[in-house]
Structure formats: C-alpha cells, structure tokens
Amino acid sequence: MTLIVSTTCENAVDRHVGARIRARRLDLHKTQTQLAKALGVSFQQIQKYEAGQSRLSTSALFIVARALDVCPDYFFDGFEADFAGMQAPRRRRQIIALVRSLGERQG
C-alpha cells in the first residue's frame, strides 16, 4: 500500500503528533531523557520528535504509546487532516484503518 500525501499535510501531522507526545509526557511528569531511554534514542531525538522536526516510524510510535501508557491513536486525537488533496476515497479509508489497527494492537 502506497500513500501519497502532500508535504504540508505530513508536516502538520508530525507537529501534531509531536505536541501530543510532549503533552502526555509532561502529564506523566516524565523527562525527555526517560522517554529517550524507553525508545533507545537520545533526548535530542525526543526533542526533534516533539517539535515535529523528525518523523517517528510506526514501531517507534507504538513504543512511545506504551511508554506513555496510551493507545497509538491518542497521538492523532484532535487532528483534522485536509484529505481533499487525496484523489481516492480508498486512500482515506486506508489511513483510518491503519490508525484504528494501531489502537487495537495496543488495547
């Protein structure tokens, strides 16, 4: 399955997910260093994730979700993507199915 999404949309998703990671981490009173250790990365990498400057892989997002005690779909709550640029409704359904399946794996 190949998804084609505009760069603008991708950057918005990265920033939104990063902000949700930061908010949840702060809610749990965890440091960037503590989260970094759970992922096996540096705290600088966590800074990049939280700022939306670096994209997390699916497996990294899954690990972050576990470390922060949430389902992976938590990071997408409140995000309203503009999928109008996507030509096929099938692609929209694929994205929604992917996010839901990540949540089901966590739960």
C-alpha angles and dihedrals in degrees: 000000000000119000121198113199127165118259090241091058092047092053091049090052092049092050093046094048090046092051091050091050091051094046093050093045090053092046088058092045091238123150126230087247092057092050091045091056091053089054097038093239136111123272086244088063090052088053089054092049092049092048092049090241094119128040122231121226117235091255092049090050089051091052091047089051091053093046090051094041097239137111115261091247088065088080091060097048110123095015113130107191121197100233092169088105090061109093099202126060085208090070091053090052090049091054092048091048091050094052092046092050090053089053092049092052091054095047 
